[in-house]
C-alpha cells in the first residue's frame, strides 16, 4: 500500500472529529507533514537500548551481568541496523572505569563487568549506546545509576545528612557525618580531619572528634549554590589501631531551594479557555518536593488551590480572563513560602487538551480563542498523532468553530508515548501534548515451578510460556535473573525495567524519578500520575520545523555494522601515496592476513572485520613500486564524551545506607571464597618497609627538571595490555582525578599532556598505544611544572616518553619503516555465569554457598509453542528467591514477569 493511501485511511478514520469538511491538500497538508515525518523515520529512525541486570546494586568483588536489547521504531522490533554496542562503567567523576564493545546479533548482546576488589565504593552508572545513536543527544542513551559498596576491606561506613540555613545572604551548609562499622557500632571519640571541595576547589578545612554516637559536624558556606557542578567532603578518621581511613562523601546540593515550574496544557494559556496547568516542584537535589499553593489574580482574588499529587507533580484547572495576571503563592514543607508568576495568557491561540481517563479511547479537544476566530475563520489547522516517527492519527479542517472534539480508539496506537501536534495553515507547530498509552499489548508470560517451597541447594526447574496479546504462542528472546531477595532487598518502583525503559524513559529528554512506579501495579492513580508526567516532560526526538523544511543534518555517525581499521599513507614529506599496498596481519587469537590498495588520496580501509578485544595487528604499507619509506597514519578514533549524568538525582550521599543486609552477606561470601582459595581477589598484606635503589635515570625523558625528577614516575611495563591510557591511569596517579577522561589535579585545574617533548591536545592522548610507552612522569607541584611556563596546565603536566629502538624490551619488536602495530578495541567475549551443580559428586559441598545472584542466563529462546525451561541449584541460604524474566518476541512485543518461591 502506498504512503498516500495510508494517510488517506488515517484521514477517514479521523473523520469522527466534529468540524467542517476536509479541505484540499496544499503545501502544508497532512499528507505533506506526514510525508516529511515518514522521510525522517526512514533516514533517522531512532534505536533504543535496554539492559537487564542480575541485581540492582553491587559490592566490590562482584560480577555485573547484563543482557542488551536494541530496538528500532515505535513497535520496538529488534534492530538489525547496528552490529556493535558500547557499554561503559562510569564513576561519579565522569571517568570511564571499564568499557566493552559487544557484537550485536539481531539486536541482542550480553556481557559483564568484573568489579575488582580495589575499586572504590561509590556512585557509578552504566551507559550503553550504538555508534548510530550518537547522532541524537546523549539523553537518549541507556544510562542507569548503580551503587557499588565495599564490605570486604572497608572498616568504616558513613551516613550523612545535610541541613541548610541562610546567613548574611550566603548559604550555610551543615553536614552531620556518622561513622560506624559494618555492624552499626559507632566510632566514638575518634579524630576526623576533613576538606570540603566545591567544583574542584577547597572551600573549608578542619578537624574534630566524633561524639558517642559517632557523629561529627562539618559546616561550610557556598556563595554560589546554584552553580554547583561537583562537591565532596574528603574525610580521614583515625582508628584505635592508629590506622587512618579516608572517605569521600558526596555533596549533591548546597541549598534547600525548591524550583517550581508551571506547564499549561499544550503550550500556552489562552484567554477565555479553561485549561489544565501542570506543575513540577524540584528540590536542589533533583528530586520531587511536596508543596501546597494558592492561585490568585492581580486583584488578590483567590482562584484555586492545589497540592502535589506525586513526586512533586500536580495539576489544576484555570480559566484565564483577558487582561488579568496570575501568580501562585507556594508553601514548602519546611514552612517557608514564595510566590511564582504563572505564564501570561495570550489573546489569540489554541488549546489542545486531552482526556486520557477512558480505558478505551483518547478524547481530544481543540479550542480556539474568539479573537483568533474573528481574524482567521477560514484558516486551516491540522493535527497529527505520532509515535516513533509513525503517524497513527491525522485530521485537517478549517477553523470554522469555537472548538471541536474527537474520540480516538487507543487500539490504534502502540503502547508508549504518543505526541499530538497541532499545525497552522503555514505548517507551523503551534501546540503539543504528550499522551501515554497503556494498552494490554505486552507479552503474556506464565512462569511456574513444580512447587512453591524448596530446600537449600535443591534443584529448581522453572517453566516459561510466552504468548502475545491475542493469546498466541510466540518465539522470543529472554533473559533470566534469580536472586535471593532476603540478601538483596529490592524497591520495585525504583527499578529500571524493559517496560519503563523502552516505553517511557528512552523517549524522554530528562530525569524520571521512580520510573517503574507507573508499571508495577497499574491502576487509576498510577495512570493519572503518568498523565501529569506527560504534561511536565518534553519529547524532543526531532524538531518539526527542521523536518518540514527538509533541514535535517547528514548523519555524523554511520551504523557500525562490523569493526574496521582505516587510515592513510603518505611520504616522509607528507604527500599522499596513491595505489599503495597496505597489508593487515593479526597475531594471536587466530592469525589472519588481508591486504588492500589505497585510493588517490592515499586512504585505505579494512572493513567487515570481527576480532576479539586486545588482538594486536601489524600494518605494513608500501608504495606501488614496493618502496617502504612511507608513514602510516590511522584515522582518529573519536570517543564519545562523558556528559553530565541525567540520572544524577539517583546518586546516593550515603552509598551504604540501607544495604547492611547485603553488605554483611557480601563480607561473609568474600571470606568464604578466600578460605577455600576461590575467586579472583587481591589480598592486602601487612605493611612492610622495603629498601631499594632509586631507579636509574629514565632513558630518553625530555623532562626539563631532569629525567625522573617528578612527583610520580610510572614505568611502561605497568601499562602493558591496557585498553586505553586514561582507563589505566585512573587510580595509578596520585593527586590526579579524571573527568570525562581528562586528567585534573585534586587541587583544581587540568594537567597538560606532553609526549616526547611535544604538547598534545588533551583529546589526543587516548590514541597512544600503551604498549609503546616507556615511562610517565607526573608534575603536580609548582616546583616541578613551573619550568614549562604557560604551556603547563593549572594542575601541572604529564610527561609521556615513548619507547625507542635501542631499549632492551624483549616483549617488544620494533617495527621497520612502513610498519606499525596497533591494538584497536575489538569485541568482548562475555564470560559464562557459574552455577554449582550439587548433583555432581565433584562439587565441594563443604564450601558455604552464600551467593546473592543464584542464577543468570541471557539467552533463553522459546519454541514455536512459546515454551522454554531452565534449571539451577539454590544457594545454601534460606529466604525468598526472586525470578525476573524479561524479553521480546520477533514482532517487537515486550514482556516482564516476576516470580517468587521460598527456600526453607
MOJO-V634993 format. One record per helix or strand. SS is the DSSP state (H for helix, E for strand). FROM is the first residue (numbers start at 1). TO is the last residue. Records with the same first field share a line. If there is no record, write none. Layout:
# MOJO-V634993
SS: FROM-TO  FROM-TO
This chain:
# MOJO-V634993
H: 3-16  30-44  132-135  138-140  225-227  370-375  410-412  492-494  498-503  505-507  517-520  524-536  544-548  648-650  660-675  716-718  725-729  762-767  770-772  782-791
E: 47-53  58-59  63-72  77-78  84-90  96-103  105-105  108-114  122-129  142-149  157-167  170-180  186-186  191-198  201-209  215-222  231-238  244-250  258-264  270-270  274-283  288-288  291-297  302-307  310-310  313-319  326-332  337-341  346-346  350-355  361-368  380-387  390-398  403-409  416-423  429-437  444-449  453-454  459-467  473-473  476-484  563-571  576-576  581-587  592-597  603-609  612-612  616-622  630-634  712-715  736-739  742-745  750-755  758-760  773-779  793-793  796-802  819-822  827-827  853-861  867-873  879-889  894-903
